[in-house]
Amino acid sequence: MRAQKGDGEAGAFCHDVSRAFFTEHADISKREVIVPIAERFGISASDVETAWHEHRFSPTVDAFIEDGLKVGVRGVPAMGWPNRRAVVGLMPPTEIVLRLRNEAPERLRE
């Protein structure tokens, strides 16, 4: 998606896939779920199937997972910032801010 449509469309695609999974409880590993979503963004069913069967993005996905594990991602939701540990788990925004401030250098704590 990103290679063909850019970051904005890739983000919107990820949002739609996440909505299907988390809100509609759809099995996004199924062709009949993922292909219609991709087609809404101009990616053909044959492009999806070719990428799927060739495992075209496996190295990228594996690297993404490895990077997440290195910074402490162990579940969802997880939020990350450069040079910081991930904040993992559903929590109020005030708790996220508190965790970030506790990890920040002294000059950033206010």
C-alpha positions as CSV (number, residue, x, y, z in Angstrom):
1,M,0.0,0.0,0.0
2,R,2.7,2.5,1.0
3,A,4.8,1.8,-2.1
4,Q,1.8,2.4,-4.4
5,K,-0.2,5.0,-2.6
6,G,2.1,6.8,-0.1
7,D,2.0,7.3,3.7
8,G,-1.4,9.0,4.0
9,E,-3.2,6.2,2.2
10,A,-1.2,3.6,4.0
11,G,-2.3,5.1,7.3
12,A,-5.9,5.2,6.2
13,F,-5.7,1.5,5.0
14,C,-4.2,0.5,8.4
15,H,-7.0,2.4,10.2
16,D,-9.7,0.5,8.1
17,V,-8.0,-2.9,8.8
18,S,-7.8,-2.1,12.5
19,R,-11.5,-1.1,12.5
20,A,-12.4,-4.3,10.8
21,F,-10.4,-6.3,13.4
22,F,-11.2,-4.5,16.6
23,T,-14.6,-3.1,16.0
24,E,-16.2,-5.5,13.5
25,H,-14.3,-8.6,14.9
26,A,-13.4,-9.6,11.4
27,D,-10.7,-12.1,10.7
28,I,-8.3,-9.9,8.7
29,S,-6.2,-13.0,7.7
30,K,-9.0,-14.0,5.4
31,R,-9.0,-13.1,1.8
32,E,-12.7,-12.1,1.8
33,V,-12.0,-9.5,4.5
34,I,-8.7,-8.0,3.4
35,V,-9.2,-7.8,-0.3
36,P,-12.3,-5.6,-0.3
37,I,-10.5,-3.2,2.1
38,A,-7.5,-3.1,-0.2
39,E,-9.7,-2.6,-3.3
40,R,-11.2,0.5,-1.7
41,F,-7.7,1.9,-1.8
42,G,-7.1,1.0,-5.4
43,I,-5.1,-2.2,-4.8
44,S,-6.3,-5.1,-6.9
45,A,-7.2,-8.5,-5.5
46,S,-4.5,-10.0,-7.7
47,D,-1.9,-7.7,-6.1
48,V,-3.0,-8.7,-2.6
49,E,-2.9,-12.4,-3.5
50,T,0.5,-12.1,-5.2
51,A,2.1,-10.3,-2.2
52,W,0.4,-12.8,0.2
53,H,1.6,-16.0,-1.7
54,E,5.1,-14.6,-2.2
55,H,5.4,-13.5,1.5
56,R,6.6,-10.3,0.0
57,F,6.5,-8.3,3.2
58,S,7.6,-11.0,5.6
59,P,11.1,-9.5,6.2
60,T,9.6,-6.1,6.9
61,V,7.0,-7.4,9.2
62,D,9.5,-9.6,11.1
63,A,11.8,-6.6,11.5
64,F,8.9,-4.5,12.7
65,I,8.0,-7.1,15.3
66,E,11.6,-7.5,16.4
67,D,12.0,-3.7,16.8
68,G,8.8,-3.6,18.9
69,L,9.9,-6.4,21.2
70,K,13.3,-4.6,21.8
71,V,11.5,-1.5,23.1
72,G,9.0,-3.4,25.3
73,V,6.0,-3.9,23.1
74,R,4.1,-6.9,24.5
75,G,0.5,-6.1,23.6
76,V,-1.9,-3.6,22.1
77,P,-2.3,-0.8,22.2
78,A,1.3,0.2,22.2
79,M,2.7,3.7,21.6
80,G,6.3,4.5,21.0
81,W,8.6,7.5,20.6
82,P,12.2,7.7,19.4
83,N,14.8,6.6,22.1
84,R,12.1,5.7,24.6
85,R,10.5,2.5,25.9
86,A,7.1,1.8,24.5
87,V,4.0,2.6,26.6
88,V,1.8,-0.5,26.4
89,G,-1.8,-1.0,27.5
90,L,-5.0,0.8,27.5
91,M,-4.9,3.7,30.0
92,P,-6.1,7.2,30.5
93,P,-4.1,9.9,28.6
94,T,-3.0,11.4,32.0
95,E,-1.3,8.1,32.8
96,I,0.5,8.1,29.4
97,V,1.8,11.7,30.1
98,L,2.9,10.7,33.6
99,R,4.9,7.7,32.2
100,L,6.5,9.8,29.5
101,R,7.4,12.5,32.0
102,N,8.9,10.0,34.4
103,E,11.1,8.7,31.6
104,A,12.1,12.1,30.2
105,P,15.4,13.8,31.0
106,E,15.2,16.4,33.9
107,R,15.1,19.4,31.6
108,L,11.8,18.1,30.0
109,R,10.0,17.4,33.2
110,E,7.7,20.3,34.1
